[in-house]
């Protein structure tokens, strides 16, 4: 089973668990970091998630994963909030973040720079529009290495 299939199947298992715990699924990722595999479930709710939310969802998801046993490698399960500077990876993330400040990094320099900050004003068919210093600028999604909400600490 490949990475995307594992993420999709996990998200399907997580849906009823999230609903019964009063949270929504922000994202699921299955990644290798160093020699370890991580299965991460990011959950959210109005007002933010608590440690108790994460613990309840983690326990229930862990039980379901043990029952289903579809991941061949050993992995570490993590359930958490996506955080204030959450990555935007899915159309629903972009739709929910319109009008907010974002940080954007590109794979290759565009006009001599690879990092941009501005207001997310649009997302359509893989084209992301950001207002930077009062000017509208578009980026193709495949040119972006990272886009996340910006938060001043």
PyMOL commands that place a pseudoatom at each C-alpha (Angstrom):
pseudoatom trace, name=CA, resn=UNK, resi=1, chain=A, elem=C, hetatm=0, pos=[0.000, 0.000, 0.000]
pseudoatom trace, name=CA, resn=UNK, resi=2, chain=A, elem=C, hetatm=0, pos=[1.451, 3.369, -0.946]
pseudoatom trace, name=CA, resn=UNK, resi=3, chain=A, elem=C, hetatm=0, pos=[1.611, 6.569, 1.108]
pseudoatom trace, name=CA, resn=UNK, resi=4, chain=A, elem=C, hetatm=0, pos=[-1.492, 8.181, -0.432]
pseudoatom trace, name=CA, resn=UNK, resi=5, chain=A, elem=C, hetatm=0, pos=[-3.554, 4.999, 0.045]
pseudoatom trace, name=CA, resn=UNK, resi=6, chain=A, elem=C, hetatm=0, pos=[-2.507, 4.804, 3.707]
pseudoatom trace, name=CA, resn=UNK, resi=7, chain=A, elem=C, hetatm=0, pos=[-3.453, 8.464, 4.240]
pseudoatom trace, name=CA, resn=UNK, resi=8, chain=A, elem=C, hetatm=0, pos=[-6.810, 8.012, 2.496]
pseudoatom trace, name=CA, resn=UNK, resi=9, chain=A, elem=C, hetatm=0, pos=[-7.707, 4.815, 4.347]
pseudoatom trace, name=CA, resn=UNK, resi=10, chain=A, elem=C, hetatm=0, pos=[-6.708, 6.381, 7.662]
pseudoatom trace, name=CA, resn=UNK, resi=11, chain=A, elem=C, hetatm=0, pos=[-8.845, 9.442, 6.951]
pseudoatom trace, name=CA, resn=UNK, resi=12, chain=A, elem=C, hetatm=0, pos=[-11.809, 7.141, 6.242]
pseudoatom trace, name=CA, resn=UNK, resi=13, chain=A, elem=C, hetatm=0, pos=[-11.259, 5.340, 9.581]
pseudoatom trace, name=CA, resn=UNK, resi=14, chain=A, elem=C, hetatm=0, pos=[-10.872, 8.671, 11.352]
pseudoatom trace, name=CA, resn=UNK, resi=15, chain=A, elem=C, hetatm=0, pos=[-14.117, 10.265, 10.068]
pseudoatom trace, name=CA, resn=UNK, resi=16, chain=A, elem=C, hetatm=0, pos=[-16.561, 8.597, 12.524]
pseudoatom trace, name=CA, resn=UNK, resi=17, chain=A, elem=C, hetatm=0, pos=[-14.053, 8.952, 15.371]
pseudoatom trace, name=CA, resn=UNK, resi=18, chain=A, elem=C, hetatm=0, pos=[-13.652, 12.674, 14.721]
pseudoatom trace, name=CA, resn=UNK, resi=19, chain=A, elem=C, hetatm=0, pos=[-17.405, 13.157, 14.473]
pseudoatom trace, name=CA, resn=UNK, resi=20, chain=A, elem=C, hetatm=0, pos=[-18.102, 11.331, 17.737]
pseudoatom trace, name=CA, resn=UNK, resi=21, chain=A, elem=C, hetatm=0, pos=[-15.453, 13.466, 19.468]
pseudoatom trace, name=CA, resn=UNK, resi=22, chain=A, elem=C, hetatm=0, pos=[-16.816, 16.768, 18.135]
pseudoatom trace, name=CA, resn=UNK, resi=23, chain=A, elem=C, hetatm=0, pos=[-13.766, 17.579, 16.009]
pseudoatom trace, name=CA, resn=UNK, resi=24, chain=A, elem=C, hetatm=0, pos=[-13.084, 17.788, 12.292]
pseudoatom trace, name=CA, resn=UNK, resi=25, chain=A, elem=C, hetatm=0, pos=[-10.215, 16.287, 10.318]
pseudoatom trace, name=CA, resn=UNK, resi=26, chain=A, elem=C, hetatm=0, pos=[-7.809, 18.897, 9.039]
pseudoatom trace, name=CA, resn=UNK, resi=27, chain=A, elem=C, hetatm=0, pos=[-5.350, 16.509, 7.421]
pseudoatom trace, name=CA, resn=UNK, resi=28, chain=A, elem=C, hetatm=0, pos=[-3.696, 13.095, 7.610]
pseudoatom trace, name=CA, resn=UNK, resi=29, chain=A, elem=C, hetatm=0, pos=[-0.107, 12.477, 6.577]
pseudoatom trace, name=CA, resn=UNK, resi=30, chain=A, elem=C, hetatm=0, pos=[2.146, 9.444, 6.488]
pseudoatom trace, name=CA, resn=UNK, resi=31, chain=A, elem=C, hetatm=0, pos=[5.805, 10.504, 6.332]
pseudoatom trace, name=CA, resn=UNK, resi=32, chain=A, elem=C, hetatm=0, pos=[9.254, 9.109, 6.927]
pseudoatom trace, name=CA, resn=UNK, resi=33, chain=A, elem=C, hetatm=0, pos=[11.578, 11.220, 9.045]
pseudoatom trace, name=CA, resn=UNK, resi=34, chain=A, elem=C, hetatm=0, pos=[15.014, 9.753, 9.524]
pseudoatom trace, name=CA, resn=UNK, resi=35, chain=A, elem=C, hetatm=0, pos=[14.516, 6.048, 10.077]
pseudoatom trace, name=CA, resn=UNK, resi=36, chain=A, elem=C, hetatm=0, pos=[10.990, 6.413, 11.546]
pseudoatom trace, name=CA, resn=UNK, resi=37, chain=A, elem=C, hetatm=0, pos=[7.573, 6.461, 9.881]
pseudoatom trace, name=CA, resn=UNK, resi=38, chain=A, elem=C, hetatm=0, pos=[4.946, 8.822, 11.318]
pseudoatom trace, name=CA, resn=UNK, resi=39, chain=A, elem=C, hetatm=0, pos=[1.200, 8.656, 10.826]
pseudoatom trace, name=CA, resn=UNK, resi=40, chain=A, elem=C, hetatm=0, pos=[-0.093, 12.098, 11.769]
pseudoatom trace, name=CA, resn=UNK, resi=41, chain=A, elem=C, hetatm=0, pos=[-3.724, 13.060, 12.118]
pseudoatom trace, name=CA, resn=UNK, resi=42, chain=A, elem=C, hetatm=0, pos=[-4.437, 16.760, 12.472]
pseudoatom trace, name=CA, resn=UNK, resi=43, chain=A, elem=C, hetatm=0, pos=[-7.785, 17.595, 14.043]
pseudoatom trace, name=CA, resn=UNK, resi=44, chain=A, elem=C, hetatm=0, pos=[-9.525, 20.907, 14.564]
pseudoatom trace, name=CA, resn=UNK, resi=45, chain=A, elem=C, hetatm=0, pos=[-12.647, 22.458, 16.062]
pseudoatom trace, name=CA, resn=UNK, resi=46, chain=A, elem=C, hetatm=0, pos=[-14.069, 25.883, 16.682]
pseudoatom trace, name=CA, resn=UNK, resi=47, chain=A, elem=C, hetatm=0, pos=[-12.059, 27.443, 19.497]
pseudoatom trace, name=CA, resn=UNK, resi=48, chain=A, elem=C, hetatm=0, pos=[-9.192, 24.956, 19.044]
pseudoatom trace, name=CA, resn=UNK, resi=49, chain=A, elem=C, hetatm=0, pos=[-8.556, 21.414, 20.159]
pseudoatom trace, name=CA, resn=UNK, resi=50, chain=A, elem=C, hetatm=0, pos=[-7.465, 20.397, 23.634]
pseudoatom trace, name=CA, resn=UNK, resi=51, chain=A, elem=C, hetatm=0, pos=[-5.050, 17.755, 24.866]
pseudoatom trace, name=CA, resn=UNK, resi=52, chain=A, elem=C, hetatm=0, pos=[-8.108, 15.722, 25.902]
pseudoatom trace, name=CA, resn=UNK, resi=53, chain=A, elem=C, hetatm=0, pos=[-9.481, 15.904, 22.334]
pseudoatom trace, name=CA, resn=UNK, resi=54, chain=A, elem=C, hetatm=0, pos=[-6.170, 14.656, 20.955]
pseudoatom trace, name=CA, resn=UNK, resi=55, chain=A, elem=C, hetatm=0, pos=[-5.937, 11.885, 23.533]
pseudoatom trace, name=CA, resn=UNK, resi=56, chain=A, elem=C, hetatm=0, pos=[-9.493, 10.629, 22.933]
pseudoatom trace, name=CA, resn=UNK, resi=57, chain=A, elem=C, hetatm=0, pos=[-9.090, 10.619, 19.166]
pseudoatom trace, name=CA, resn=UNK, resi=58, chain=A, elem=C, hetatm=0, pos=[-5.638, 9.031, 19.399]
pseudoatom trace, name=CA, resn=UNK, resi=59, chain=A, elem=C, hetatm=0, pos=[-6.861, 6.145, 21.568]
pseudoatom trace, name=CA, resn=UNK, resi=60, chain=A, elem=C, hetatm=0, pos=[-9.870, 5.423, 19.357]
pseudoatom trace, name=CA, resn=UNK, resi=61, chain=A, elem=C, hetatm=0, pos=[-7.838, 5.699, 16.138]
pseudoatom trace, name=CA, resn=UNK, resi=62, chain=A, elem=C, hetatm=0, pos=[-5.077, 3.508, 17.532]
pseudoatom trace, name=CA, resn=UNK, resi=63, chain=A, elem=C, hetatm=0, pos=[-7.630, 0.783, 18.334]
pseudoatom trace, name=CA, resn=UNK, resi=64, chain=A, elem=C, hetatm=0, pos=[-9.071, 0.972, 14.796]
pseudoatom trace, name=CA, resn=UNK, resi=65, chain=A, elem=C, hetatm=0, pos=[-5.611, 0.881, 13.224]
pseudoatom trace, name=CA, resn=UNK, resi=66, chain=A, elem=C, hetatm=0, pos=[-4.764, -2.218, 15.282]
pseudoatom trace, name=CA, resn=UNK, resi=67, chain=A, elem=C, hetatm=0, pos=[-7.995, -3.889, 14.115]
pseudoatom trace, name=CA, resn=UNK, resi=68, chain=A, elem=C, hetatm=0, pos=[-7.468, -3.036, 10.440]
pseudoatom trace, name=CA, resn=UNK, resi=69, chain=A, elem=C, hetatm=0, pos=[-3.666, -3.623, 10.435]
pseudoatom trace, name=CA, resn=UNK, resi=70, chain=A, elem=C, hetatm=0, pos=[-3.033, -2.345, 6.885]
pseudoatom trace, name=CA, resn=UNK, resi=71, chain=A, elem=C, hetatm=0, pos=[0.290, -0.553, 7.438]
pseudoatom trace, name=CA, resn=UNK, resi=72, chain=A, elem=C, hetatm=0, pos=[3.265, -2.860, 6.888]
pseudoatom trace, name=CA, resn=UNK, resi=73, chain=A, elem=C, hetatm=0, pos=[5.956, -0.707, 8.511]
pseudoatom trace, name=CA, resn=UNK, resi=74, chain=A, elem=C, hetatm=0, pos=[6.266, 0.141, 12.181]
pseudoatom trace, name=CA, resn=UNK, resi=75, chain=A, elem=C, hetatm=0, pos=[5.093, 3.742, 12.683]
pseudoatom trace, name=CA, resn=UNK, resi=76, chain=A, elem=C, hetatm=0, pos=[4.485, 6.351, 15.350]
pseudoatom trace, name=CA, resn=UNK, resi=77, chain=A, elem=C, hetatm=0, pos=[0.921, 7.685, 15.606]
pseudoatom trace, name=CA, resn=UNK, resi=78, chain=A, elem=C, hetatm=0, pos=[0.520, 11.368, 16.426]
pseudoatom trace, name=CA, resn=UNK, resi=79, chain=A, elem=C, hetatm=0, pos=[-2.771, 13.242, 16.789]
pseudoatom trace, name=CA, resn=UNK, resi=80, chain=A, elem=C, hetatm=0, pos=[-2.579, 17.014, 17.163]
pseudoatom trace, name=CA, resn=UNK, resi=81, chain=A, elem=C, hetatm=0, pos=[-3.888, 20.393, 16.160]
pseudoatom trace, name=CA, resn=UNK, resi=82, chain=A, elem=C, hetatm=0, pos=[-2.634, 21.732, 12.823]
pseudoatom trace, name=CA, resn=UNK, resi=83, chain=A, elem=C, hetatm=0, pos=[-1.457, 24.804, 14.759]
pseudoatom trace, name=CA, resn=UNK, resi=84, chain=A, elem=C, hetatm=0, pos=[-1.723, 28.520, 14.084]
pseudoatom trace, name=CA, resn=UNK, resi=85, chain=A, elem=C, hetatm=0, pos=[0.734, 28.389, 11.184]
pseudoatom trace, name=CA, resn=UNK, resi=86, chain=A, elem=C, hetatm=0, pos=[-0.992, 25.421, 9.551]
pseudoatom trace, name=CA, resn=UNK, resi=87, chain=A, elem=C, hetatm=0, pos=[0.055, 24.258, 6.102]
pseudoatom trace, name=CA, resn=UNK, resi=88, chain=A, elem=C, hetatm=0, pos=[-2.466, 24.694, 3.323]
pseudoatom trace, name=CA, resn=UNK, resi=89, chain=A, elem=C, hetatm=0, pos=[-2.512, 21.569, 1.170]
pseudoatom trace, name=CA, resn=UNK, resi=90, chain=A, elem=C, hetatm=0, pos=[-6.108, 20.873, 0.138]
pseudoatom trace, name=CA, resn=UNK, resi=91, chain=A, elem=C, hetatm=0, pos=[-8.735, 22.977, -1.620]
pseudoatom trace, name=CA, resn=UNK, resi=92, chain=A, elem=C, hetatm=0, pos=[-10.795, 23.075, 1.596]
pseudoatom trace, name=CA, resn=UNK, resi=93, chain=A, elem=C, hetatm=0, pos=[-7.790, 24.566, 3.450]
pseudoatom trace, name=CA, resn=UNK, resi=94, chain=A, elem=C, hetatm=0, pos=[-7.498, 27.360, 0.892]
pseudoatom trace, name=CA, resn=UNK, resi=95, chain=A, elem=C, hetatm=0, pos=[-11.244, 28.048, 0.921]
pseudoatom trace, name=CA, resn=UNK, resi=96, chain=A, elem=C, hetatm=0, pos=[-11.236, 28.355, 4.727]
pseudoatom trace, name=CA, resn=UNK, resi=97, chain=A, elem=C, hetatm=0, pos=[-8.188, 30.643, 4.677]
pseudoatom trace, name=CA, resn=UNK, resi=98, chain=A, elem=C, hetatm=0, pos=[-9.253, 33.250, 2.117]
pseudoatom trace, name=CA, resn=UNK, resi=99, chain=A, elem=C, hetatm=0, pos=[-8.545, 36.747, 3.416]
pseudoatom trace, name=CA, resn=UNK, resi=100, chain=A, elem=C, hetatm=0, pos=[-5.847, 35.584, 5.825]
pseudoatom trace, name=CA, resn=UNK, resi=101, chain=A, elem=C, hetatm=0, pos=[-2.123, 36.282, 5.786]
pseudoatom trace, name=CA, resn=UNK, resi=102, chain=A, elem=C, hetatm=0, pos=[0.045, 33.539, 4.324]
pseudoatom trace, name=CA, resn=UNK, resi=103, chain=A, elem=C, hetatm=0, pos=[3.727, 32.750, 3.880]
pseudoatom trace, name=CA, resn=UNK, resi=104, chain=A, elem=C, hetatm=0, pos=[4.596, 31.120, 0.597]
pseudoatom trace, name=CA, resn=UNK, resi=105, chain=A, elem=C, hetatm=0, pos=[7.843, 29.480, -0.537]
pseudoatom trace, name=CA, resn=UNK, resi=106, chain=A, elem=C, hetatm=0, pos=[8.595, 28.437, -4.098]
pseudoatom trace, name=CA, resn=UNK, resi=107, chain=A, elem=C, hetatm=0, pos=[10.904, 25.719, -5.388]
pseudoatom trace, name=CA, resn=UNK, resi=108, chain=A, elem=C, hetatm=0, pos=[12.686, 28.118, -7.763]
pseudoatom trace, name=CA, resn=UNK, resi=109, chain=A, elem=C, hetatm=0, pos=[13.191, 31.876, -7.533]
pseudoatom trace, name=CA, resn=UNK, resi=110, chain=A, elem=C, hetatm=0, pos=[10.531, 34.068, -9.099]
pseudoatom trace, name=CA, resn=UNK, resi=111, chain=A, elem=C, hetatm=0, pos=[11.804, 37.562, -9.881]
pseudoatom trace, name=CA, resn=UNK, resi=112, chain=A, elem=C, hetatm=0, pos=[14.829, 36.777, -7.724]
pseudoatom trace, name=CA, resn=UNK, resi=113, chain=A, elem=C, hetatm=0, pos=[13.007, 35.573, -4.614]
pseudoatom trace, name=CA, resn=UNK, resi=114, chain=A, elem=C, hetatm=0, pos=[11.641, 32.321, -3.232]
pseudoatom trace, name=CA, resn=UNK, resi=115, chain=A, elem=C, hetatm=0, pos=[9.702, 33.610, -0.207]
pseudoatom trace, name=CA, resn=UNK, resi=116, chain=A, elem=C, hetatm=0, pos=[6.560, 35.736, -0.290]
pseudoatom trace, name=CA, resn=UNK, resi=117, chain=A, elem=C, hetatm=0, pos=[4.049, 37.051, 2.253]
pseudoatom trace, name=CA, resn=UNK, resi=118, chain=A, elem=C, hetatm=0, pos=[0.617, 38.459, 1.631]
pseudoatom trace, name=CA, resn=UNK, resi=119, chain=A, elem=C, hetatm=0, pos=[-3.139, 37.977, 1.845]
pseudoatom trace, name=CA, resn=UNK, resi=120, chain=A, elem=C, hetatm=0, pos=[-4.621, 34.857, 0.279]
pseudoatom trace, name=CA, resn=UNK, resi=121, chain=A, elem=C, hetatm=0, pos=[-7.294, 36.147, -2.092]
pseudoatom trace, name=CA, resn=UNK, resi=122, chain=A, elem=C, hetatm=0, pos=[-7.989, 33.174, -4.327]
pseudoatom trace, name=CA, resn=UNK, resi=123, chain=A, elem=C, hetatm=0, pos=[-7.555, 29.499, -5.133]
pseudoatom trace, name=CA, resn=UNK, resi=124, chain=A, elem=C, hetatm=0, pos=[-8.873, 28.012, -8.345]
pseudoatom trace, name=CA, resn=UNK, resi=125, chain=A, elem=C, hetatm=0, pos=[-7.766, 24.897, -10.231]
pseudoatom trace, name=CA, resn=UNK, resi=126, chain=A, elem=C, hetatm=0, pos=[-4.284, 24.903, -8.724]
pseudoatom trace, name=CA, resn=UNK, resi=127, chain=A, elem=C, hetatm=0, pos=[-3.705, 28.643, -9.149]
pseudoatom trace, name=CA, resn=UNK, resi=128, chain=A, elem=C, hetatm=0, pos=[-3.182, 30.537, -5.919]
pseudoatom trace, name=CA, resn=UNK, resi=129, chain=A, elem=C, hetatm=0, pos=[-3.680, 34.290, -5.770]
pseudoatom trace, name=CA, resn=UNK, resi=130, chain=A, elem=C, hetatm=0, pos=[-1.994, 36.362, -3.081]
pseudoatom trace, name=CA, resn=UNK, resi=131, chain=A, elem=C, hetatm=0, pos=[-2.148, 40.107, -2.601]
pseudoatom trace, name=CA, resn=UNK, resi=132, chain=A, elem=C, hetatm=0, pos=[1.382, 41.321, -1.929]
pseudoatom trace, name=CA, resn=UNK, resi=133, chain=A, elem=C, hetatm=0, pos=[1.920, 45.010, -1.123]
pseudoatom trace, name=CA, resn=UNK, resi=134, chain=A, elem=C, hetatm=0, pos=[-1.442, 45.888, -2.660]
pseudoatom trace, name=CA, resn=UNK, resi=135, chain=A, elem=C, hetatm=0, pos=[-0.799, 43.994, -5.914]
pseudoatom trace, name=CA, resn=UNK, resi=136, chain=A, elem=C, hetatm=0, pos=[-2.419, 40.719, -6.925]
pseudoatom trace, name=CA, resn=UNK, resi=137, chain=A, elem=C, hetatm=0, pos=[0.053, 37.936, -7.736]
pseudoatom trace, name=CA, resn=UNK, resi=138, chain=A, elem=C, hetatm=0, pos=[-0.705, 34.415, -8.961]
pseudoatom trace, name=CA, resn=UNK, resi=139, chain=A, elem=C, hetatm=0, pos=[1.311, 31.245, -8.355]
pseudoatom trace, name=CA, resn=UNK, resi=140, chain=A, elem=C, hetatm=0, pos=[0.873, 27.767, -9.806]
pseudoatom trace, name=CA, resn=UNK, resi=141, chain=A, elem=C, hetatm=0, pos=[0.438, 25.206, -7.030]
pseudoatom trace, name=CA, resn=UNK, resi=142, chain=A, elem=C, hetatm=0, pos=[3.137, 22.946, -8.502]
pseudoatom trace, name=CA, resn=UNK, resi=143, chain=A, elem=C, hetatm=0, pos=[5.682, 25.789, -8.120]
pseudoatom trace, name=CA, resn=UNK, resi=144, chain=A, elem=C, hetatm=0, pos=[5.005, 26.124, -4.378]
pseudoatom trace, name=CA, resn=UNK, resi=145, chain=A, elem=C, hetatm=0, pos=[7.049, 24.105, -1.902]
pseudoatom trace, name=CA, resn=UNK, resi=146, chain=A, elem=C, hetatm=0, pos=[5.127, 25.417, 1.137]
pseudoatom trace, name=CA, resn=UNK, resi=147, chain=A, elem=C, hetatm=0, pos=[2.205, 27.678, 1.861]
pseudoatom trace, name=CA, resn=UNK, resi=148, chain=A, elem=C, hetatm=0, pos=[0.959, 28.205, 5.387]
pseudoatom trace, name=CA, resn=UNK, resi=149, chain=A, elem=C, hetatm=0, pos=[-0.900, 30.710, 7.481]
pseudoatom trace, name=CA, resn=UNK, resi=150, chain=A, elem=C, hetatm=0, pos=[1.266, 33.512, 8.802]
pseudoatom trace, name=CA, resn=UNK, resi=151, chain=A, elem=C, hetatm=0, pos=[1.086, 34.423, 12.450]
pseudoatom trace, name=CA, resn=UNK, resi=152, chain=A, elem=C, hetatm=0, pos=[3.022, 37.180, 14.228]
pseudoatom trace, name=CA, resn=UNK, resi=153, chain=A, elem=C, hetatm=0, pos=[4.168, 35.988, 17.640]
for i in range(1, 153): cmd.bond("trace and resi %d" % i, "trace and resi %d" % (i + 1))
show_as sticks, trace
zoom trace
